[in-house]
Amino acid sequence: VIVFTASVRAYADKLLDILDPSGTLFTCRMYREHCTPLDGCYTKDLRLLGRELARTVIVENTPLSYCYQPQNAVLVPTWVTDDADTELILLAALLPELAAASDVRDVLKLRCRMLGVMSAWEHGSACSSIFSGGEDGEGTEGEDEDILEAADG
């Protein structure tokens, strides 16, 4: 699992160290410094991960964040402190199929609507109105400070 966040390193590391104190869950951490600023937002280009896009999924709460590769994205609602949120549980049901797929983008296109998980395919018009780049479109991410404040309690 790679974490790619638009948060600054100091903030993100504080939260990620709580989630993964042994440093074994996340194989790589990418921060705001790895994002591309665009009109006050931060875009994430999955090509920077050095992985096959056919085997890469971004789970994101901000549609502009993944506009470089919208077909690789699953849009989830922003989480701050809602203990009743089950979005990631819905997504977990999709993981075995994604792991077995030769191209995750095909699975995302077909399955996300069926599982009730909102896919980037449903938001393609938002990205395409901002970018013209087809399959390798662009994206941004918002701030995550509320999550850290909730984690700090």
N, C-alpha and C positions, 0 to 999 in steps of 0.2 A: 504494500500500500504506500503510495506517494501522497503526501499532503502538499497541495499547491494553493496557497492562500494569498490574498492581496493585503493581508495584515503585515505590519512591520515585524521583523525577526524577533525583537525583544518581547513583544506582546504574544506572538504565536508560540514561541518556545515555552513561555510560561504555561500556557494552556496545554500544549502538546506534551510537556513533561509531566503534567498531572495525568493525562490520558495514557501515556506510555513511559512510566518511570524507568523501566529497564532499557528503553531505547531499542526494543526488538520488534515492535509492531510496525513502525513507519520506516521504510527503507530509505526514504529521501524526504527532505523538507525543502520546499521552495516557497519563497516569500515575495513581498511587494517588489523587491529589487529584481525579481525574475519576470515581473509583469511588464506589459507595455502600456504606458499611460495613454489615454485617449479621451479627450473632452472631459477631463476631471474624473474619469473612471480608470480602472485597471483591467486590462485584457489578459487572458491566459492563452498562450499558444502551446498546445499539447506537443507540438513537434520538439519543443525544448526538453521534453522528458527523455528523448532518445529511445522511445519505444514504438513498436508498430501501432499505428492508429487503429488497425483492425482489432487490436487486443486491448485498447485503452478506453476507459469510461471516466468521464468527469461528472461528479455529483455536485450540483451547484444550486444556489438560491438566487442568483442574479443572471438573467438571460444574456446580458451583454458580455459577461465574463467568458463565455464559451463561443463567441461568434466566429472565432477562427475555425472551429470544428463543431458546429452545432449538432451534427449527426452522431457525435460521441457523447452527448450530454443527456443527463436526466435532471430535469428541473425539480427541485424540492422547495417547499415553503421555508422561509426563514424561521429558525428556531432560536428562541431566547430562553424562556423558562417554562414552556408548556409541558408538564409531565405527562399529559395525555397524548402528546404527539406520537404517532405510529408510522410516520413516513419512512423511516429507515427500516422498520420491520417489513413494510411492503416491499421495499427495495431488496431486502435480504432474500425474499422469495425468488427474486430474479437472478441472483448470483450464480446458482448452479448452471442455469441455461447460458448465461454469459460466459462462464468458464469453459463450457463445452463447445461454444460457437467458434467457427473459423473467423468470423467477422462480427464483432459485437454490435456494429451499426445496424446490421440486418435484424438482429434480435430487438434492439431498442426501437426500431421503427415499427415492428409488428407487435411487440408485447407491452410496451409501457401503457398504452391506453387500456388494455385488457386488465392490467393489474391495478389501475387507478393511480399509477405514478405518472406525473406529467412529463412528457418527453419534449426534448428540444425541437423535435419535428413539428410540434404544435405551435412553436414560437418562431419558426423559420422566417416568417414575414417581418418580424421585428428586426431580426438580424440582417436580413437581405435589404431592408430599407436603409440601413446604415452602411453596409458593406456590399461590395460586389466582388465576390471571390469564390463563389461556389463552395466546393467541398472544403477548402481551406480558409473559410471565413474567419472572423475575429471576435474577441470578447472582453468583458470587464468584471470586476468584483467590487462590492461595497465594503463597508467597515464592519468589523466583528467585535468591537469593544464591549457591547452589551453582553455577549456570551462570556467574556472573561470576567466581567463584573459579577455575573451570576455564579460563575465557578468559584470566585473568591468569597462569595456568600456575604 
